[in-house]
Structure formats: structure tokens, C-alpha cells
Amino acid sequence: MNNPAILLLIGTAVLAVTAVLLWPQSGLWARWQQARHMTDRARREDALKHIYKCQQNGRRPTVESIAGALQINTHAATELLADLQASHLVQIGGGSPTLTPTGLESALHIIRAHRLWEHYLAEQTGFAEAEWHSLAEWQEHQLTPEAANALAARLGHPTHDPHGDPIPTAEGSYVRHGGTPLNELPLNSTGRIVHLEDEPEAVYAQLVAEGLHPGQVVRLIESSPTRIRFWSNGDEHLLAPLVASNISVLLVQSDDAVETAVPQPEHGTRLSELPLGETAEVIRISPNCRGAERRRFMDLGILPGTAVTAEMRSPSGEPTAYRIRDAIIALRSNQANHIYVKTT
């Protein structure tokens, strides 16, 4: 056991293990500490964001609502509130927390970072719409105010995110969308979607599946305690009132708006519905197709007036091969749904 070679080997192994565990910044201990700090900061910022949203929507934030929003127990939520109060970010009055000026500034920064990042994902990347919110939830805690300012400048200082939520400026001001829930639209009247609520995720996923987006025109044709039925973009939609309440609209009077909501021959059909062997002419690309995917369509020559032929379909049903400008291009149904055509 006194063999110098063995002792040297053991000593080297001990040093290596110690370095892996305790090396400054990159050791496992340092990484664990950084991750824990990041988790604690994210929880604090998420709590501030929750309190702000409650205040904006006329709701009273509570320990229970914070615990539910952050998916922690009430004991942890109570400790979190005590920490925020000690940091002068919230004050407790009447059993309910409110934001201090410093807390309000922090909450607005997180909300601004989140919505700017969603705008970036929508316009500059190919991520699916259903992924924008969860990706921004993570990234919002990484952006410093300086980085958020740089991102806003790169995006052209947008005032609203892809869902229609207002993006606060660096000074904390913002432009409200001014919409009311679709359920409150008068029967047989027309409105323009100005906001889609992206929480809870399950409800938002249903709105995405319906192909709805801000800027779209809707015409309400039925409203009852059990269902909301409306026309939009030439299609009929049927939603539960709870889901429809997540759609905010502005009342519009224009006859042109009515025509864009109800079915019209010139609106065409989705490319995914074109039978094999038939040729059609591209009318438009849906406004809901954004960012990298829209640019890809345009680069492929999918523009108004372009002839498209459905050539063949995979045995599994996906994708379908289309002949576009003497090239064969494969598109999945969810991609072809963005392209509207009329038969030639």
C-alpha cells in the first residue's frame, strides 16, 4: 500500500474529482449554485409578473394564486413573498401584495422581455406558434434591460407581441389593444381580432389549431351558454364560451370586413385540399404564416399568381408533393394550410 505509484494515482484521482466538483465557475458545485440562483431569481420575477397581471386585470393576488401560478406549495409562496417584501419589491396590505415602484419596474422589464422574445420568435425564426410562449418563458429571465433595448431596436420597436399583448417601452408605457371578449360581440356583427390570450396553454393550443390570429376578421352568427359560432377567413368555427372568451375583438362596420369573414369564392381554398392531379393558382399566404416559414414559401416562388399542381402524396398521407415553377416541393398539411389557392 506504500507503493509510490499507487499513492500518486490515488492522489491524482482525488485532485481530479475535487476539481470537477469545486472548480470555480465550471465545477459541479458552482454550476449547481448558479442553477439554484437562476431558479430563485426566476421564481421572484415570475411572482412579480403574476402580481402585476392580477392588478392589471382587476384581480386580487394572494398566496394561493402565486402558489398556483408558480406551481409551488403555499409555504414556499409565503417565504417568497416575505423575500420580495424584504427586498422592497412588494408591500403587503390587507392580506394582499402590491408592487412597489421598484417591483413594478422589475415586473414590466420581465413582461417586456417576454413579449419582445415572442415577437422575435414569430418574425425571425421557424419555431411553431405553439412553442413561442414556453420558449419566451425561459428566455425572459436571461435578457438584461440593455439586451432587451437592443432586441427592441432590432425588431423595429414593436408595440404588440404576436398575440396582441402590448409590449411595454423601456420607460414602462404601452398601448392597450382595447378589445373586448368575442362573447360580448353583438350577434351578426363583425369584429377584428386584436388579442389571443396565450394562457392557459391548452386553451391557446385550441385557438392555434383553429387558425386564428390577430388581424383576422370574424362575424358572430350564434352565441349561447354552450357554444359560440362564427365565420372567419371563409371558415365556420365553433368554440366553447370559455375558449371564445380568450379572443378579444374590436367592432368594425366596414362591408369589406364582412366579406373577409364570410365565405367568398375569391378567398379560395387551402392548398392542402387540392385533389391530386389538379392545378390551382396561389391567391395568398395566410397572415398567420410568419417568420422563416413565410420567407421560405416566398423563396420557393409561392406567390400570388403562381400555378401549383398536386403531384403525389406519401403512402402515410404526409407530405404531399407539389409542382411549383417546374420544381417538386414537399409540404406537410400544416404548411399547405397556410397557402390559399383557386382552381384554374
LOGUMI-944359 format. One line per 10 residues: their letters; for each residue x, y, z of N, C-alpha, C. Coordinates in pm, whole numbers, always signed. Layout:
N
a) X Y Z X Y Z X Y Z; ...
//
This chain:
344
mnnpaillli) +82 -120 +0 +0 +0 +0 +86 +125 +0; +216 +105 +31 +306 +220 +32 +374 +241 -103; +325 +171 -204 +380 +184 -338 +362 +327 -387; +472 +399 -417 +460 +540 -459 +372 +560 -581; +376 +466 -675 +296 +480 -798 +147 +478 -765; +108 +384 -675 -33 +373 -638 -78 +497 -562; +7 +545 -468 -26 +665 -393 -40 +786 -485; +49 +795 -587 +40 +905 -683 -89 +897 -763; -127 +775 -802 -250 +756 -878 -372 +795 -796; -373 +755 -669 -485 +790 -581 -492 +941 -561
gtavlavtav) -376 +1001 -538 -373 +1146 -518 -422 +1221 -640; -380 +1174 -759 -424 +1238 -884 -574 +1226 -901; -628 +1108 -868 -772 +1085 -881 -850 +1176 -786; -798 +1189 -661 -865 +1277 -564 -865 +1420 -613; -751 +1465 -664 -743 +1602 -716 -838 +1623 -834; -847 +1523 -922 -935 +1534 -1039 -1081 +1545 -996; -1119 +1458 -901 -1257 +1462 -852 -1286 +1595 -785; -1191 +1643 -704 -1208 +1772 -636 -1224 +1885 -737; -1143 +1879 -843 -1151 +1984 -946 -1287 +1982 -1016; -1335 +1862 -1048 -1465 +1850 -1115 -1575 +1907 -1026
llwpqsglwa) -1565 +1881 -897 -1670 +1925 -805 -1658 +2073 -769; -1536 +2121 -745 -1519 +2252 -681 -1450 +2356 -768; -1420 +2326 -894 -1351 +2424 -978 -1438 +2549 -992; -1381 +2668 -969 -1460 +2791 -975 -1530 +2808 -1110; -1657 +2847 -1107 -1740 +2879 -1223 -1784 +2757 -1304; -1691 +2663 -1331 -1728 +2550 -1416 -1742 +2417 -1342; -1708 +2413 -1213 -1724 +2292 -1135 -1871 +2261 -1109; -1898 +2134 -1070 -2037 +2094 -1048 -2102 +2176 -936; -2025 +2204 -831 -2081 +2283 -721 -2117 +2424 -768; -2026 +2485 -844 -2052 +2620 -894 -2172 +2620 -988
rwqqarhmtd) -2180 +2517 -1076 -2294 +2510 -1167 -2425 +2491 -1091; -2420 +2408 -986 -2542 +2386 -906 -2584 +2516 -838; -2486 +2590 -787 -2517 +2718 -723 -2576 +2817 -824; -2518 +2819 -944 -2569 +2910 -1047 -2712 +2872 -1086; -2737 +2741 -1104 -2871 +2695 -1140 -2971 +2728 -1031; -2930 +2710 -905 -3019 +2741 -793 -3049 +2890 -788; -2944 +2971 -808 -2964 +3116 -809 -3059 +3156 -922; -3040 +3093 -1038 -3125 +3124 -1152 -3269 +3086 -1123; -3290 +2970 -1061 -3424 +2925 -1027 -3488 +3021 -928; -3414 +3062 -826 -3466 +3156 -726 -3503 +3289 -792
rarredalkh) -3416 +3337 -883 -3444 +3465 -949 -3566 +3453 -1039; -3576 +3341 -1110 -3691 +3320 -1199 -3821 +3317 -1119; -3817 +3254 -1003 -3937 +3249 -919 -3977 +3388 -870; -3877 +3465 -829 -3905 +3601 -783 -3967 +3683 -896; -3908 +3673 -1014 -3957 +3751 -1127 -4094 +3704 -1174; -4117 +3572 -1170 -4248 +3520 -1207 -4355 +3564 -1109; -4318 +3573 -981 -4413 +3619 -880 -4449 +3766 -904; -4349 +3849 -935 -4375 +3990 -966 -4465 +4003 -1088; -4438 +3921 -1189 -4520 +3924 -1311 -4664 +3884 -1280; -4682 +3783 -1196 -4817 +3739 -1160 -4892 +3848 -1085
iykcqqngrr) -4825 +3912 -990 -4890 +4019 -914 -4930 +4133 -1007; -4842 +4168 -1100 -4871 +4276 -1194 -4994 +4242 -1279; -4998 +4121 -1334 -5110 +4082 -1420 -5241 +4080 -1342; -5235 +4035 -1217 -5356 +4037 -1133 -5406 +4180 -1117; -5315 +4271 -1086 -5354 +4411 -1066 -5411 +4471 -1194; -5352 +4437 -1309 -5398 +4491 -1435 -5537 +4440 -1472; -5567 +4316 -1432 -5695 +4256 -1466 -5800 +4270 -1357; -5768 +4351 -1256 -5865 +4375 -1150 -5883 +4259 -1054; -5785 +4169 -1050 -5792 +4056 -956 -5702 +4082 -836; -5729 +4013 -730 -5653 +4030 -606 -5551 +3917 -593
ptvesiagal) -5420 +3947 -605 -5321 +3841 -590 -5317 +3791 -445; -5301 +3663 -427 -5295 +3602 -295 -5181 +3502 -290; -5153 +3454 -171 -5052 +3349 -155 -5092 +3227 -239; -5221 +3195 -236 -5269 +3078 -310 -5256 +3098 -461; -5287 +3219 -510 -5277 +3241 -655 -5131 +3239 -701; -5041 +3290 -618 -4898 +3285 -651 -4850 +3141 -652; -4891 +3064 -551 -4852 +2923 -544 -4901 +2848 -669; -5025 +2875 -711 -5079 +2808 -829 -5008 +2849 -956; -4978 +2979 -971 -4913 +3028 -1092 -4770 +2974 -1105; -4702 +2962 -993 -4562 +2918 -995 -4547 +2767 -971
qinthaatel) -4661 +2700 -943 -4662 +2556 -918 -4572 +2519 -800; -4590 +2592 -691 -4519 +2564 -566 -4624 +2555 -456; -4583 +2507 -336 -4680 +2499 -227 -4695 +2635 -159; -4798 +2649 -79 -4826 +2780 -17 -4718 +2821 +81; -4651 +2724 +144 -4542 +2759 +236 -4429 +2827 +159; -4393 +2769 +44 -4287 +2828 -38 -4330 +2964 -92; -4459 +2978 -125 -4509 +3106 -176 -4505 +3212 -67; -4535 +3173 +57 -4529 +3267 +170 -4385 +3315 +191; -4290 +3222 +188 -4149 +3259 +203 -4103 +3350 +89; -4151 +3321 -31 -4115 +3402 -148 -4167 +3545 -132
ladlqashlv) -4290 +3559 -85 -4348 +3693 -64 -4269 +3769 +43; -4230 +3697 +150 -4151 +3761 +256 -4018 +3811 +201; -3957 +3733 +112 -3830 +3773 +49 -3851 +3896 -40; -3959 +3898 -116 -3988 +4013 -203 -4015 +4138 -120; -4081 +4120 -7 -4109 +4234 +80 -3980 +4287 +142; -3893 +4196 +182 -3765 +4238 +241 -3677 +4309 +138; -3697 +4275 +10 -3620 +4338 -97 -3687 +4465 -148; -3795 +4506 -82 -3869 +4628 -117 -3927 +4623 -259; -3965 +4502 -300 -4028 +4486 -431 -4180 +4478 -421; -4229 +4434 -306 -4373 +4432 -282 -4400 +4485 -142
qigggsptlt) -4523 +4527 -122 -4568 +4561 +13 -4698 +4488 +38; -4718 +4447 +161 -4836 +4369 +197 -4934 +4459 +271; -5055 +4465 +219 -5158 +4543 +285 -5292 +4476 +268; -5364 +4458 +376 -5494 +4392 +369 -5483 +4247 +327; -5368 +4186 +356 -5351 +4045 +323 -5318 +4018 +178; -5297 +4124 +97 -5269 +4105 -44 -5146 +4187 -84; -5055 +4129 -162 -4934 +4202 -202 -4962 +4300 -316; -4893 +4413 -312 -4894 +4508 -424 -4749 +4544 -456; -4726 +4584 -579 -4590 +4614 -622 -4547 +4753 -576; -4425 +4762 -531 -4364 +4893 -505 -4318 +4950 -640
ptglesalhi) -4279 +5077 -646 -4227 +5129 -774 -4112 +5047 -829; -4023 +5000 -741 -3912 +4916 -787 -3962 +4782 -838; -4060 +4725 -766 -4119 +4598 -809 -4191 +4611 -940; -4261 +4724 -961 -4331 +4748 -1087 -4232 +4756 -1202; -4121 +4824 -1179 -4018 +4836 -1283 -3963 +4699 -1322; -3940 +4614 -1222 -3889 +4479 -1248 -3992 +4395 -1324; -4119 +4404 -1283 -4225 +4327 -1349 -4240 +4368 -1494; -4237 +4498 -1520 -4251 +4547 -1657 -4134 +4503 -1745; -4014 +4498 -1685 -3900 +4452 -1763 -3918 +4306 -1805; -3963 +4220 -1713 -3982 +4078 -1745 -4089 +4062 -1851
irahrlwehy) -4198 +4135 -1837 -4306 +4127 -1936 -4257 +4177 -2072; -4180 +4286 -2071 -4126 +4340 -2195 -4033 +4238 -2262; -3944 +4178 -2183 -3850 +4080 -2236 -3925 +3961 -2296; -4029 +3914 -2226 -4107 +3800 -2274 -4173 +3831 -2408; -4239 +3944 -2417 -4315 +3976 -2538 -4225 +4013 -2655; -4112 +4076 -2625 -4016 +4102 -2733 -3961 +3971 -2787; -3935 +3877 -2698 -3879 +3750 -2744 -3982 +3672 -2825; -4110 +3679 -2786 -4214 +3614 -2866 -4221 +3677 -3005; -4208 +3808 -3012 -4209 +3876 -3141 -4090 +3830 -3225; -3976 +3817 -3162 -3856 +3769 -3232 -3878 +3627 -3285
laeqtgfaea) -3932 +3539 -3203 -3955 +3401 -3244 -4052 +3395 -3362; -4155 +3482 -3360 -4255 +3481 -3465 -4199 +3533 -3597; -4119 +3637 -3591 -4076 +3706 -3713 -3940 +3662 -3766; -3856 +3608 -3679 -3718 +3582 -3721 -3679 +3435 -3717; -3766 +3346 -3669 -3728 +3205 -3657 -3836 +3117 -3718; -3810 +2990 -3721 -3907 +2895 -3774 -3979 +2816 -3667; -3971 +2859 -3542 -4040 +2787 -3435 -4190 +2794 -3455; -4258 +2684 -3422 -4404 +2679 -3435 -4468 +2773 -3335; -4586 +2823 -3371 -4656 +2920 -3286 -4680 +2867 -3146; -4712 +2738 -3136 -4742 +2681 -3005 -4620 +2681 -2913
ewhslaewqe) -4500 +2699 -2969 -4377 +2696 -2889 -4334 +2833 -2841; -4388 +2940 -2899 -4338 +3074 -2869 -4344 +3105 -2720; -4457 +3077 -2657 -4476 +3118 -2518 -4378 +3047 -2425; -4367 +2915 -2437 -4279 +2841 -2346 -4133 +2879 -2366; -4091 +2902 -2491 -3953 +2944 -2516 -3927 +3083 -2457; -4024 +3173 -2471 -4008 +3307 -2416 -4010 +3305 -2263; -4085 +3211 -2204 -4088 +3198 -2058 -3948 +3173 -2002; -3868 +3096 -2076 -3731 +3069 -2031 -3641 +3187 -2061; -3651 +3244 -2181 -3558 +3347 -2224 -3577 +3479 -2150; -3698 +3507 -2102 -3726 +3636 -2038 -3637 +3662 -1918
hqltpeaana) -3592 +3554 -1853 -3507 +3570 -1734 -3359 +3589 -1770; -3327 +3573 -1899 -3188 +3587 -1942 -3157 +3727 -1993; -3259 +3799 -2039 -3237 +3929 -2102 -3218 +4040 -1999; -3108 +4110 -2008 -3088 +4230 -1927 -3167 +4345 -1991; -3190 +4453 -1918 -3257 +4569 -1980 -3184 +4618 -2105; -3050 +4615 -2103 -2973 +4660 -2219 -2997 +4566 -2338; -3000 +4434 -2311 -3024 +4338 -2418 -3166 +4351 -2473; -3262 +4379 -2384 -3400 +4399 -2429 -3411 +4522 -2518; -3339 +4629 -2482 -3340 +4751 -2564 -3281 +4723 -2703; -3173 +4646 -2705 -3109 +4613 -2833 -3202 +4527 -2920
laarlghpth) -3272 +4432 -2856 -3364 +4347 -2930 -3482 +4428 -2984; -3534 +4521 -2903 -3644 +4606 -2948 -3603 +4687 -3071; -3480 +4743 -3068 -3431 +4821 -3182 -3416 +4733 -3306; -3368 +4611 -3287 -3351 +4519 -3400 -3485 +4484 -3463; -3590 +4475 -3381 -3723 +4438 -3431 -3803 +4558 -3479; -3746 +4679 -3466 -3819 +4798 -3511 -3913 +4854 -3406; -3884 +4828 -3278 -3964 +4878 -3165 -4112 +4844 -3181; -4146 +4714 -3185 -4287 +4674 -3197 -4367 +4715 -3075; -4494 +4744 -3095 -4581 +4786 -2983 -4661 +4670 -2926; -4675 +4559 -3004 -4752 +4444 -2958 -4681 +4315 -2997
dphgdpipta) -4700 +4212 -2916 -4641 +4082 -2949 -4733 +4009 -3048; -4696 +3889 -3094 -4776 +3821 -3196 -4917 +3786 -3151; -4941 +3783 -3019 -5075 +3753 -2968 -5160 +3878 -2951; -5100 +3996 -2969 -5172 +4120 -2950 -5152 +4183 -2814; -5070 +4122 -2728 -5040 +4182 -2597 -4948 +4303 -2617; -4974 +4412 -2544 -4888 +4530 -2558 -4748 +4505 -2503; -4648 +4557 -2572 -4509 +4546 -2528 -4471 +4677 -2460; -4442 +4675 -2330 -4403 +4800 -2263 -4274 +4856 -2323; -4263 +4987 -2324 -4138 +5051 -2364 -4039 +5041 -2248; -3918 +5085 -2271 -3817 +5084 -2164 -3861 +5173 -2048
egsyvrhggt) -3946 +5272 -2077 -3994 +5363 -1972 -4119 +5309 -1904; -4175 +5199 -1954 -4291 +5137 -1890 -4425 +5174 -1950; -4430 +5254 -2056 -4557 +5288 -2119 -4592 +5184 -2224; -4719 +5173 -2258 -4762 +5076 -2359 -4898 +5115 -2416; -4933 +5054 -2529 -5058 +5082 -2598 -5151 +4963 -2579; -5264 +4983 -2515 -5361 +4874 -2494 -5426 +4836 -2627; -5463 +4708 -2638 -5529 +4666 -2762 -5674 +4711 -2768; -5738 +4735 -2653 -5871 +4792 -2650 -5984 +4699 -2688; -5956 +4570 -2701 -6059 +4476 -2743 -6147 +4427 -2630; -6259 +4365 -2666 -6350 +4301 -2572 -6364 +4154 -2611
plnelplnst) -6403 +4066 -2516 -6416 +3924 -2550 -6513 +3900 -2665; -6481 +3803 -2748 -6567 +3769 -2862 -6710 +3741 -2817; -6726 +3683 -2699 -6860 +3651 -2647 -6948 +3775 -2636; -6886 +3892 -2618 -6963 +4015 -2598 -6992 +4089 -2728; -6945 +4036 -2840 -6973 +4096 -2970 -7122 +4080 -3001; -7191 +4187 -3045 -7334 +4173 -3078 -7354 +4068 -3188; -7464 +3996 -3178 -7494 +3891 -3274 -7505 +3949 -3415; -7450 +3876 -3514 -7450 +3915 -3655 -7367 +4041 -3683; -7278 +4074 -3592 -7187 +4187 -3614 -7047 +4134 -3642; -6962 +4224 -3687 -6827 +4186 -3730 -6722 +4252 -3642
grivhledep) -6619 +4179 -3610 -6509 +4233 -3530 -6375 +4189 -3586; -6272 +4259 -3545 -6136 +4225 -3586 -6060 +4177 -3463; -5997 +4060 -3473 -5923 +4005 -3359 -5803 +4094 -3329; -5791 +4137 -3204 -5677 +4219 -3164 -5591 +4150 -3059; -5641 +4037 -3005 -5563 +3970 -2900 -5611 +3827 -2883; -5516 +3735 -2867 -5543 +3597 -2829 -5469 +3570 -2700; -5541 +3530 -2597 -5477 +3501 -2469 -5397 +3371 -2482; -5268 +3376 -2446 -5183 +3257 -2462 -5169 +3175 -2335; -5249 +3202 -2234 -5253 +3120 -2113 -5399 +3098 -2075; -5438 +2978 -2035 -5354 +2857 -2023 -5318 +2799 -2160
eavyaqlvae) -5211 +2721 -2161 -5157 +2669 -2286 -5256 +2581 -2361; -5338 +2502 -2288 -5432 +2411 -2353 -5536 +2489 -2434; -5583 +2601 -2378 -5682 +2682 -2448 -5617 +2750 -2568; -5496 +2802 -2549 -5428 +2868 -2659 -5400 +2771 -2773; -5364 +2648 -2739 -5338 +2547 -2842 -5463 +2524 -2928; -5581 +2532 -2866 -5704 +2515 -2943 -5726 +2632 -3039; -5693 +2753 -2993 -5707 +2870 -3081 -5610 +2862 -3198; -5489 +2814 -3171 -5390 +2796 -3278 -5440 +2692 -3378; -5497 +2582 -3326 -5549 +2477 -3414 -5662 +2528 -3503; -5736 +2628 -3456 -5844 +2686 -3535 -5791 +2782 -3643
glhpgqvvrl) -5660 +2811 -3638 -5601 +2900 -3738 -5632 +3047 -3713; -5661 +3085 -3589 -5696 +3223 -3558 -5570 +3304 -3528; -5575 +3434 -3556 -5460 +3521 -3531 -5506 +3666 -3527; -5432 +3753 -3458 -5466 +3896 -3456 -5471 +3953 -3597; -5568 +4042 -3621 -5588 +4100 -3751 -5697 +4031 -3831; -5732 +3910 -3790 -5833 +3834 -3861 -5972 +3892 -3832; -6060 +3889 -3933 -6196 +3941 -3919 -6291 +3825 -3888; -6380 +3846 -3792 -6477 +3743 -3753 -6618 +3800 -3759; -6715 +3715 -3789 -6855 +3754 -3786 -6931 +3656 -3699; -6986 +3705 -3588 -7055 +3621 -3491 -7193 +3585 -3543
iessptrirf) -7224 +3456 -3550 -7354 +3413 -3600 -7436 +3336 -3497; -7374 +3297 -3387 -7451 +3230 -3280 -7377 +3246 -3148; -7450 +3279 -3045 -7392 +3293 -2911 -7490 +3238 -2810; -7448 +3134 -2737 -7533 +3073 -2637 -7446 +3032 -2519; -7508 +2992 -2408 -7427 +2949 -2293 -7344 +2825 -2320; -7372 +2753 -2430 -7300 +2629 -2456 -7205 +2638 -2574; -7224 +2738 -2665 -7133 +2744 -2778 -7134 +2883 -2843; -7021 +2914 -2905 -7003 +3038 -2982 -6969 +2996 -3124; -7049 +3043 -3223 -7027 +3005 -3363 -7003 +3132 -3444; -6898 +3130 -3526 -6864 +3249 -3604 -6793 +3211 -3732
wsngdehlla) -6798 +3303 -3830 -6725 +3288 -3954 -6595 +3368 -3945; -6489 +3314 -4002 -6364 +3388 -4011 -6280 +3329 -4122; -6231 +3416 -4210 -6143 +3373 -4318 -6209 +3267 -4406; -6342 +3278 -4422 -6414 +3186 -4508 -6448 +3053 -4444; -6418 +3035 -4316 -6446 +2909 -4246 -6541 +2933 -4129; -6619 +2832 -4097 -6704 +2839 -3978 -6628 +2779 -3860; -6634 +2846 -3746 -6566 +2799 -3624 -6668 +2784 -3513; -6648 +2681 -3431 -6737 +2654 -3319 -6651 +2634 -3194; -6673 +2720 -3093 -6593 +2714 -2971 -6683 +2715 -2849; -6632 +2658 -2740 -6699 +2672 -2611 -6685 +2817 -2565
plvasnisvl) -6785 +2872 -2494 -6776 +3012 -2449 -6650 +3042 -2369; -6604 +2946 -2287 -6483 +2969 -2208 -6362 +2989 -2298; -6355 +2913 -2406 -6244 +2927 -2500 -6257 +3057 -2579; -6380 +3087 -2625 -6403 +3208 -2704 -6373 +3335 -2625; -6385 +3329 -2493 -6359 +3447 -2411 -6212 +3485 -2413; -6126 +3397 -2463 -5983 +3426 -2474 -5948 +3499 -2604; -6051 +3530 -2685 -6033 +3604 -2808 -6088 +3745 -2787; -6006 +3847 -2806 -6051 +3986 -2792 -6066 +4048 -2931; -6176 +4121 -2951 -6205 +4178 -3082 -6245 +4325 -3067; -6229 +4399 -3177 -6280 +4535 -3189 -6392 +4534 -3292
lvqsddavet) -6505 +4595 -3260 -6619 +4601 -3350 -6582 +4683 -3474; -6613 +4631 -3593 -6589 +4703 -3718 -6719 +4709 -3797; -6733 +4813 -3878 -6858 +4835 -3951 -6842 +4816 -4100; -6722 +4810 -4153 -6698 +4808 -4297 -6759 +4685 -4364; -6823 +4705 -4480 -6875 +4594 -4558 -6763 +4504 -4606; -6646 +4563 -4634 -6531 +4484 -4676 -6491 +4385 -4569; -6502 +4428 -4442 -6466 +4339 -4331 -6561 +4221 -4326; -6690 +4246 -4352 -6788 +4137 -4353 -6751 +4035 -4459; -6710 +4084 -4577 -6679 +3995 -4687 -6556 +3909 -4659; -6462 +3962 -4579 -6343 +3883 -4548 -6371 +3779 -4440
avpqpehgtr) -6485 +3791 -4370 -6518 +3695 -4266 -6598 +3578 -4322; -6702 +3608 -4402 -6790 +3503 -4453 -6730 +3444 -4581; -6776 +3323 -4619 -6718 +3258 -4737 -6738 +3340 -4864; -6631 +3356 -4941 -6636 +3425 -5070 -6555 +3343 -5169; -6601 +3331 -5295 -6527 +3250 -5391 -6384 +3294 -5409; -6360 +3428 -5405 -6224 +3475 -5432 -6127 +3444 -5319; -6179 +3400 -5204 -6090 +3364 -5094 -6021 +3231 -5119; -6078 +3149 -5207 -6015 +3024 -5242 -6023 +2920 -5133; -5946 +2815 -5153 -5939 +2705 -5059 -5794 +2681 -5020; -5774 +2605 -4913 -5638 +2573 -4871 -5572 +2478 -4971
lselplgeta) -5444 +2496 -4992 -5370 +2411 -5084 -5379 +2265 -5041; -5386 +2238 -4913 -5394 +2101 -4863 -5518 +2029 -4912; -5621 +2105 -4956 -5746 +2045 -5003 -5748 +2023 -5154; -5640 +2059 -5224 -5634 +2044 -5368 -5619 +1895 -5403; -5712 +1839 -5482 -5703 +1696 -5517 -5579 +1668 -5601; -5530 +1546 -5591 -5414 +1505 -5669 -5444 +1517 -5818; -5346 +1567 -5891 -5360 +1581 -6035 -5418 +1713 -6079; -5473 +1792 -5986 -5534 +1919 -6024 -5434 +2034 -6005; -5457 +2140 -6084 -5373 +2259 -6079 -5455 +2377 -6029; -5393 +2461 -5949 -5460 +2580 -5896 -5363 +2697 -5897
evirispncr) -5418 +2814 -5872 -5338 +2937 -5870 -5334 +2992 -5729; -5214 +3026 -5683 -5198 +3082 -5548 -5266 +3219 -5540; -5349 +3237 -5437 -5414 +3366 -5413 -5337 +3445 -5308; -5300 +3377 -5201 -5233 +3448 -5092 -5173 +3349 -4995; -5086 +3397 -4910 -5034 +3322 -4796 -5098 +3380 -4671; -5146 +3294 -4585 -5213 +3340 -4463 -5125 +3433 -4381; -5181 +3542 -4326 -5104 +3630 -4237 -5051 +3556 -4114; -5114 +3442 -4083 -5070 +3365 -3968 -4939 +3292 -3994; -4897 +3286 -4119 -4768 +3227 -4155 -4663 +3337 -4149; -4569 +3325 -4057 -4478 +3435 -4031 -4335 +3386 -4030
gaerrrfmdl) -4244 +3481 -4017 -4104 +3450 -3994 -4040 +3368 -4104; -3958 +3270 -4060 -3877 +3193 -4154 -3961 +3112 -4251; -4075 +3060 -4205 -4158 +2978 -4293 -4217 +3062 -4406; -4264 +3182 -4374 -4318 +3270 -4479 -4209 +3305 -4580; -4089 +3337 -4530 -3979 +3371 -4621 -3943 +3252 -4708; -3949 +3130 -4651 -3918 +3009 -4729 -4020 +2993 -4842; -4149 +3011 -4813 -4250 +3000 -4917 -4221 +3098 -5031; -4189 +3221 -4994 -4164 +3322 -5095 -4038 +3290 -5175; -3935 +3238 -5108 -3812 +3199 -5177 -3838 +3085 -5276; -3936 +3000 -5244 -3970 +2889 -5331 -4058 +2933 -5448
gilpgtavta) -4095 +3062 -5449 -4177 +3114 -5558 -4325 +3099 -5535; -4366 +3071 -5411 -4508 +3059 -5379 -4562 +3199 -5355; -4607 +3261 -5463 -4655 +3399 -5461 -4788 +3405 -5533; -4868 +3510 -5510 -4995 +3523 -5582 -4975 +3513 -5733; -5058 +3429 -5796 -5049 +3409 -5940 -4968 +3287 -5980; -4896 +3227 -5886 -4815 +3108 -5916 -4904 +2986 -5934; -4877 +2905 -6038 -4951 +2781 -6061 -4892 +2669 -5976; -4980 +2591 -5912 -4938 +2481 -5825 -5017 +2356 -5865; -4948 +2245 -5880 -5014 +2117 -5912 -4984 +2017 -5803; -5088 +1949 -5754 -5069 +1842 -5656 -5028 +1717 -5730
emrspsgept) -4903 +1674 -5716 -4848 +1564 -5796 -4867 +1428 -5731; -4825 +1415 -5606 -4832 +1284 -5540 -4834 +1302 -5389; -4878 +1196 -5321 -4886 +1201 -5174 -4818 +1078 -5118; -4749 +1096 -5007 -4682 +985 -4941 -4784 +880 -4897; -4749 +750 -4899 -4842 +645 -4855 -4896 +669 -4714; -4817 +736 -4631 -4863 +765 -4495 -4956 +885 -4489; -4970 +956 -4603 -5056 +1074 -4608 -4981 +1204 -4593; -4859 +1201 -4549 -4775 +1320 -4529 -4633 +1290 -4576; -4567 +1380 -4651 -4620 +1506 -4704 -4682 +1484 -4842; -4726 +1593 -4905 -4773 +1591 -5043 -4672 +1665 -5129
ayrirdaiia) -4645 +1611 -5247 -4551 +1675 -5339 -4628 +1763 -5436; -4585 +1889 -5447 -4649 +1985 -5537 -4547 +2031 -5641; -4595 +2049 -5766 -4510 +2106 -5869 -4530 +2257 -5869; -4423 +2330 -5839 -4427 +2475 -5831 -4310 +2531 -5911; -4340 +2605 -6017 -4236 +2663 -6103 -4134 +2558 -6148; -4188 +2445 -6202 -4106 +2336 -6257 -4018 +2266 -6154; -4051 +2282 -6027 -3979 +2211 -5921 -4080 +2134 -5837; -4038 +2019 -5783 -4124 +1939 -5695 -4089 +1975 -5551; -4189 +2018 -5477 -4169 +2063 -5339 -4265 +1987 -5249; -4213 +1927 -5143 -4295 +1851 -5048 -4339 +1943 -4935
lrsnqanhiy) -4468 +1942 -4907 -4525 +2022 -4798 -4613 +1936 -4710; -4603 +1954 -4579 -4695 +1889 -4487 -4827 +1965 -4488; -4932 +1901 -4436 -5065 +1963 -4436 -5066 +2094 -4359; -4996 +2097 -4243 -4997 +2220 -4163 -4926 +2334 -4234; -4836 +2301 -4331 -4772 +2406 -4411 -4863 +2447 -4527; -4922 +2348 -4596 -5010 +2377 -4709 -5136 +2450 -4665; -5173 +2437 -4538 -5292 +2507 -4487 -5274 +2658 -4488; -5149 +2704 -4492 -5122 +2849 -4494 -5137 +2909 -4633; -5146 +2824 -4735 -5147 +2871 -4873 -5289 +2858 -4931; -5345 +2968 -4979 -5481 +2967 -5034 -5473 +2976 -5187
vktt) -5553 +2892 -5253 -5549 +2881 -5399 -5690 +2881 -5456; -5699 +2907 -5587 -5824 +2889 -5659 -5794 +2807 -5784; -5889 +2721 -5823 -5866 +2634 -5938 -5865 +2716 -6067; -5779 +2675 -6158 -5762 +2749 -6283 -5850 +2689 -6392
//
